[in-house]
Amino acid sequence: MLGVWRPLLSLALSLAESPIATWAISVAEIQGKSFRSPYEGQTVNEVYGILTAKDNYGGWISDVPSSDPRESNGLRIYGPHALRGVSVGDDISLTGRVAEYRSSPNDLSLTELDLIRDIIIFSHDNPVKPVLLGEERTPPKGQLSRYDDGPDGSGWLAIPNNVTRVEEENDALRPELYGLDFWESLEGQLVTVPSPVAANFPDRYGAVWVYGAWPVSGLNSRGGLTVHFPESEGPPDAHSGAILIGRPLDNTKLPRAYMGMEMSDITGVVTYQFGDYYILPLTAPEVIWTPDERPSPATLRSGLSPCSLTIGDYNVENMGPRSWHLPTIADHIVSYLNAPDIVFLQEIQDDSGRKDDGTVSADKTLSRLTAAIARVSLYEAQYEYAYVAPEDGMDGGQPGGNIRVAYLWRPGKVTLVSGSPVGNATQATEPVLDEEGKVTLRLNPGRIDPTNAAWEEARKPVAAAWQTNTGERLYTVNVHYSSKRDSSSAQGDARPPVNGKSEQRMAQVNVTAAFVSSLLALDPSAHIIVGGDMNEFLQTRSVFAPFDGLLTDMNEVAGVPPAERYTYVYEQHAQEIDHILVSDAVKAKGGAVEHVHINTWATSKGGQASDHDPTVAKVWVCEAEGGEGSQHNDDPESVIVQAPWNQVVVL
């Protein structure tokens, strides 16, 4: 009955008040079939809808659903006092101006009505049925936008990026194919996320990325969503079905979520803010289930065979000599990585930490770390260390910290090849032949082309030549490439999204690849390991193209399932930005690698010692006695285990 008399009453009022009648326009017509409203900037009269939710800045109305899935039947009503006297459930009509609001030039716009007037309330307590996601409407897997299609086949990670602007093109939505289009087609609507699972910790505003009971790609064993290639030749999945859950509209508090936490159903309105699509829940969900709190230690251990080595990699996040987490990192190296033979470290600060006083030495930092490792292991794991001090303030990172890469190693198994001096901040090392005709480095350890423009305000990689106690040689490069600072939101206007400093990382990979090539030119069968925080996904094909044919990902060598390849979590993505890559000689002998999720599986950000997980790999640098394949057998070995009272026992 309401649908019959409501327009007639409104028409009568319009005819009485204005010589020119303005007919009602539906919410779906205002939203339109694309990102921007066809009525942008116009005043629309007699817009009907039921008030579904309110906040301090207005509310949302819901109209009769459209038969076209591209047209949302929900709409933001903006104005702190616009809906005074109107309650949720009221069936109303109103007049307002259609606006496209964006808080940043790089954001998508939010369609809304502002300058609200002439509100008429027809009835109260009208229910609005939410759209059940996963059944009535299902988010697509795959890409976020039709414009994420760069020439390198990397989809949303394609380079070049920022080629197209969604708002300028304003094409008709294709919600069945693309994530941005899907969420835009629901903008302003009331929806329900069934059985939501958290993909990450809350962000600094308390919002949580979740996915619901619908198909997703890259689901890992913890319940997170890992960046990977669903098809070997296709683009990586952008996890476009994940959505941010914002502050509840009734001011209840969201759970302190972490990866894999399951919650009760969430019902709320879809909106766009701060560069992403959100659902603002009517009330906070409850926690239904939480995963186990701690991961298992690595199973890989150093053995007695001189042919096998374990290699650890760990970004220890701004570690100085007085850092609170230094003892925890020491415990991780012993108890979770089993004290690898060589450890690649990144983000080692100078001896004054964040204090900007010109200090560049890190002897105090590394001495305290190696001493802590010795204590935790009851002096079973004794490490030496090496690094090349940077120039003050030239390598980026936390101001005053002078972060750099460094090596730890256990001299009972491996040592630096002697005969070469340690390089300084501006000297470049290079491979040369020693008096015995073996490949070594002119500076050992030494920096790789440190004055190259690729390393401006970035950490310079440090190469080292090593020798086992039986004389086998291997070569390592410890890297920490430029961060993704200045990136745009993955759900922003720029397509493909801006990948901050990607061109600089491409240049850094080029310099690293040239060094590896120079090693292989002197010894085509050289055992080379390149590892560290590369601040980039291997799925960004253009950045890592120079390594093609030179190095292989240890995950591929070891056959790690793609969904389990992650060392970091950002937004909805579990991702691997810390890598261990090996030359063909290492690849040919096989190997193993494990990512130890001691930090990404924490139950809060405060429970993390670093924002990165460590990794440990086991490689072979010669053929063990007994013939081909025998190097893959487990060696008799010293096993370090953690006792219940937080002491370490050596068996």
C-alpha positions, 0 to 999 in steps of 0.5 A: 500500500505504501508504494502506491500512495507515497508517490501520489502524496509527494507529487501533490506536494510538488505541484502545490509548491512549484510551477514545474513538477520534479518527478521522483528519481530512484536511488538506483538511478542516482547511483547509476551503472558506473563509478560516478553518478549521472546526476552529479552536481544536480539537485534531485527532488523526492528521493525515496528510501528507508533509513537503514543506518545513521552516524554522526555525519548523516546516514544511509537510505535503501530503496527498492532493489534494481533489476540491474546488479550494477545499480546500488539501491543504497545511498549515503545521506550527508549532513551532521544535522540533515537527519535530525528527527529521523530514525532508522526504519523510517520511510522517507522522501527528501531533496538534495544535491548529488555529490561525488566526495573524495578525501584524496586525489588518489581515492575513488569517489563516494556518491552521496546526497548533501544539502538535504531539505524537504524531508517527509516521514511516511512511516516508522519501523520498516525493516530492510533486508540485507544482501547476503554476500556469498549467496545473493551476491558473491565477490569475484576472485581475481583482479580489482579492475579491468585496467590492471592489465600491464604488459608484464602480465602481473595484473594489479602489480603490473609495471608501468603503473598509474597508467589509467584513472578509473574516475576519468574512464567511468566505464559501466561496472562489471561486478561479476569480474572485478573487485572494485566494480563489485563493491561499487555496485553495493555502495550504500547498501546493507549487506551481511558477511557470513562467517567472517575470518580476519586476514590481518591485525587491525590497522591503526584505526581499528579496522580489520580486513576479512573475507566471508563464506565465499570462494577465495584464492590463496587460502593458507593454513592459518586462514590468511590470504597469500599473494600467489599466481593462481595460474602460472601464466596469469596475473596474481590474485588481488584478493578482491573479495576481502573487505575492511570492517570499520568502526561499528555504528553503535560505537561497540568495539571490534575484536582485537583480530589476527589472522585466522580469527573467526567471528559471527556474521557482520551486517553493515553498510558498504561505503568508501573511505580512506582509499578503500571500500569498507563495511561499517557494521551496525554492531561489533561481531563476536569472536567464534574461534581463534587459531593456535597462538604459536607456530612450530620451530623449523625442522631444518637443522645444521648437520655434521656433513660439511656439504650441508649448510643452513641459511637463516634470513631475518629482518629484525626491524630497527635493532639497536644495542638497547632494543627491547626485542634484541633478546627475543630475536636471539631466542628466535634464532636459537629456538625457532631457526635452530641456530643456522650456520649463516644468518642474513640480517637486515635493519641492524642499527648503529651503536647509538640506535635511533639517536642521530649523533653521527655514529655508524659502527654497529659493533655494540649492537651485533656483539650484544646480539651474538652474546644473547644468542650464546646465553640462550643456547647455553653457549652451544651457538657461538657466532661471529659477525660482519658488516660494512658500516654505511655513511652517516644518514645515507641509507634511509630507514629510521632517522639516526639509525643508519640501518644496514645488512649484516652477517652472523656465522658459526665458525665451526662450520663455515668461515669467510675466505681469507686474504681480502680486506673488508670494504668500506661504505663507498668501495665496490667489491668484485669477484676475482681469482686468488692465487690458487685460481679460485673465485674470491672477492676483492673486498670480503665482505664488500658492498656491491657498486655502492655509488650507483644511483640505484642505492640512493637513500637505500641500503647497499647490498653486501657480498661475501665469499665463504669456505666450508671446513673442507674447502668448498666455496659459496657466495652470498649477497645480503640485500635490503631493497627500497621500501614501497613508500609512496604507494597508492591504495590498491583500491584507489583511482590509479590503475594499476596501483602506484607501486612506490619506488618500484623503478628503484627496486628494478634498478637495484635488482639489475645491479645485483644481477650484474654482480651475480653474472660476474661471479658466474662468468668466472665460475659457471658452477658457483654456489650463490645465495642471494637473500634478504628483504627485497620489499617486493613480490616475486609476482611483480614480474618486471622487477625481478626479470633480471634474475630470470635464468640466473637465480631460482626461488628456494620455494620452487626448489623445495616445492613449498605450496604457493599459499604457504609462501609468506613472511609479512602481512599487509592489508588483506595480503599475506605476502612474501617480500623476503626471499632466498634465491639460489644459483643453478649449482645450488638448485641442482643439489636440491634443498629445503626452506621453511618460513617460521611464522613467529610474527605473522601468527602473533595474536597482536601487533604488540606480540611481534618482535619484528613485522617480518617472519624469519626464514631458514633454508638448507642447501648443499654445496658439494656431494656428500660421501656415499654418492649422488643423493646421499647429501639429502639424508639427515645428518647426525646433529646437535639439536637445540630445544626449548625447555618449558622454563624458557631455558635451552637444553643441548642434546 
